[in-house]
Amino acid sequence: MEVKFGHGTKHSGNCNKFVLRRYLSIYLKGLLGAFLFSLLPVVCQAKNLSVGKGFMYRTIREALEQSDTGDSVIVNSGFYSEGALVIDKRIFLRGIGLPVLDGESKIAVITVHASGTHISGFKIQNSGFSDIREIAGIRLDEAHACVIENNYFYNNYFAVYLANSSYCRIQNNRIEGFARTETSSGNGIHLWKGEYNTILNNHISGHRDGIYFEFVKESSIIGNLSEKNLRYGLHFMFSDDDVYKYNVFRENGSGVAVMYTRNVLMENNRFEDNWGSASFGLLLKDISNSIIRNNLFSKNTTGLYIEGSNNTIVRHNEFRRNGWAVRILGDCYEDTLTENNFMANTFDVATNATRNMNYIHRNYWDQYTGYDLDKDKTGDIPFHPVSFYSKLTEESPHTLMMLHSFFVDLLNQTERVVPTITPEAFKDVAPQMKPFIYD
Amino acid sequence: MVLAYTLLLFLLCSGLFYLGSDYSSTLVSLLHVILLIVPLICIMFGTIHFYNSREFIEMLLAQPVDRNSIYFGEYLGLAGSLVMALFIGLGIPILLWQPTEAALYLLVVGLMLTFIFSALAFLTSVRSVDKAKGIGSALLLWFYFAVLFDGVVLLILHYYSDYPLEELVLVLTSLNPIDIGRVLILLKLDTSALMGYTGALYQKFFGTGFGQVFSMSVLLIWIVIPLFRARKIFSKKDL
């Protein structure tokens, strides 16, 4: 910025004084800033401690002992098996070239007690296994605002375990487990108690539960892929006010379970290929005031299973090629099922209820056979999504083998004309003629 | 007649593919076509054909030709042309639109059903000299296999739902070629539903190599028994 003095007009005096004053203030501020900046090394004195062959420290343990709060411990590639490492001050622990931390199937690899710790770039493998304690690759114990990113967890009991930790971020990790039985395996990312945590872009497979949340509030799970886990892709309990979106849950033993929770937002997730006698895309148990929208449920034995839930909105989802798209039990009330697409499911809705206390409205059902005379894109006669046959298979499961039999279709049609055993109140009074197109 | 059948299948099939939004629901509609129309046309056409060519067969029998070769010639001529119709009418659209595993199963099941119901047609026609009676019983037979049987099975399964029914279901399905065909395709199509509850059991059975061989052999038995039973009557019959 260039300032010109002495432009000869009669107002120039005033003007100059003003400009001068402003300049002085900027100058003084700058001076103060420079002074503070020069103080920075004195205040922080952050060191870099390099670990590895031919570096200052041979072991991570040694470097950790020598480090102070705020230092970076930089670990170069190599194989490190140093027993259980404990971090009790704020450290940036960084791996270069994916150094391997091995737990020899005996110990917890890293335990963190200090808030603000940052761990990235390691391959953490073979943590111990215990029936009593929950041993993990990385365990945060009451450590807040920590970041765990870009690590590769391989064959751990629990991979990442957060106990009573908040404001943490776990991102871009690849977590691979080899769980064989539910009792002998741990979870990929396990959070117990905490708030404002973020689980972002991780890929988890082969654990008991991919992601486990218990008493975790105000947290978000975004962009993760959780697949081929033994039990649930995501297991979620007593965790109010959470958000999970853009995740893919695929081929997990029983899909995703969300239980005993209020105010959850689930959007843009994909629930795919969860097959099995007790499998579902998403199970809701005792959920209230939640929103489920823009999700895709594809090829699950049961797409969405709702039990004991109320005031939950299911909107703009697509149910495609599921065995049962939605199974809604009789203890649900005031849930809303609207503007969803039901396509190519074997059964659209199954229920054990005789009364309907939920709103089913304005969905697209590909099994709807009604007409639209007034051309308002809404079918003129209501659709009963609970078919006779779906009811029959509830009562005697073996009749499932008569699926697509002409006789069964005949019964279904007759039932639609004269409902006898299907709940008459279970209906969509405004079924759509064309599927919704979501972006 | 066979041409009309070909055209019917072709139009139905390509129409369904053209209009269907999701391929698996299209295949379900096609499944209905195969399980209802193919047996009906085969058994009706077979019976009518047999009665119409009665004079011709009598004439042939007057020649020094073996009864067996006349009989099998007639059968292969009939079933062969129907199979051709099926392949053109159904095979071409399937290959064009959806050459998936389930669709190919559909074709195979259609093929087997053609052979089976042609054989059943011959059985009904050699049993009675009266044309009206023959056609009537053919129609009844179709109605029994396509509709009634399933109703009875459904009733049994529902009534005895508290008992372990796995074997019974297998036996019952084996008693109806249409049901075997249906189950075979079902396992390819509605896998997600069938993985639940009891379905997994049947998936385990029919999904394995043994189950496939088993169901195919049952279908073969369904061709052989009526075919040879009819031949026995035909060869001894005083025409």
Chai-1 contact restraints between the chains, C-beta under 6 A:
chainA,res_idxA,chainB,res_idxB,connection_type,confidence,min_distance_angstrom,max_distance_angstrom,comment,restraint_id
A,W275,B,M195,contact,1.0,0.0,6.0,A-B,restraint_1
A,G276,B,M195,contact,1.0,0.0,6.0,A-B,restraint_2
A,S277,B,G196,contact,1.0,0.0,6.0,A-B,restraint_3
A,S277,B,Y197,contact,1.0,0.0,6.0,A-B,restraint_4
A,S277,B,A200,contact,1.0,0.0,6.0,A-B,restraint_5
A,K299,B,S192,contact,1.0,0.0,6.0,A-B,restraint_6
A,T301,B,S192,contact,1.0,0.0,6.0,A-B,restraint_7
A,T301,B,M195,contact,1.0,0.0,6.0,A-B,restraint_8
A,T301,B,G196,contact,1.0,0.0,6.0,A-B,restraint_9
A,R321,B,S24,contact,1.0,0.0,6.0,A-B,restraint_10
A,N322,B,S192,contact,1.0,0.0,6.0,A-B,restraint_11
A,G323,B,S192,contact,1.0,0.0,6.0,A-B,restraint_12
A,G323,B,A193,contact,1.0,0.0,6.0,A-B,restraint_13
A,G323,B,G196,contact,1.0,0.0,6.0,A-B,restraint_14
A,M343,B,D22,contact,1.0,0.0,6.0,A-B,restraint_15
A,A344,B,D22,contact,1.0,0.0,6.0,A-B,restraint_16
A,A344,B,S24,contact,1.0,0.0,6.0,A-B,restraint_17
A,A344,B,S25,contact,1.0,0.0,6.0,A-B,restraint_18
A,T346,B,D190,contact,1.0,0.0,6.0,A-B,restraint_19
A,T346,B,A193,contact,1.0,0.0,6.0,A-B,restraint_20
A,S396,B,L157,contact,1.0,0.0,6.0,A-B,restraint_21
A,S396,B,H158,contact,1.0,0.0,6.0,A-B,restraint_22
A,S396,B,S161,contact,1.0,0.0,6.0,A-B,restraint_23
A,P397,B,Y197,contact,1.0,0.0,6.0,A-B,restraint_24
A,P397,B,T198,contact,1.0,0.0,6.0,A-B,restraint_25
A,H398,B,L157,contact,1.0,0.0,6.0,A-B,restraint_26
A,H398,B,L165,contact,1.0,0.0,6.0,A-B,restraint_27
A,H398,B,V169,contact,1.0,0.0,6.0,A-B,restraint_28
A,H398,B,T198,contact,1.0,0.0,6.0,A-B,restraint_29
A,T399,B,L154,contact,1.0,0.0,6.0,A-B,restraint_30
A,T399,B,L157,contact,1.0,0.0,6.0,A-B,restraint_31
A,L400,B,G199,contact,1.0,0.0,6.0,A-B,restraint_32
A,M401,B,V169,contact,1.0,0.0,6.0,A-B,restraint_33
A,M402,B,D150,contact,1.0,0.0,6.0,A-B,restraint_34
A,M402,B,L154,contact,1.0,0.0,6.0,A-B,restraint_35
A,L403,B,L186,contact,1.0,0.0,6.0,A-B,restraint_36
A,H404,B,L31,contact,1.0,0.0,6.0,A-B,restraint_37
A,S405,B,D150,contact,1.0,0.0,6.0,A-B,restraint_38
A,F406,B,L36,contact,1.0,0.0,6.0,A-B,restraint_39
A,F406,B,A146,contact,1.0,0.0,6.0,A-B,restraint_40
A,F406,B,V147,contact,1.0,0.0,6.0,A-B,restraint_41
A,F407,B,V147,contact,1.0,0.0,6.0,A-B,restraint_42
A,F407,B,D150,contact,1.0,0.0,6.0,A-B,restraint_43
A,F407,B,G151,contact,1.0,0.0,6.0,A-B,restraint_44
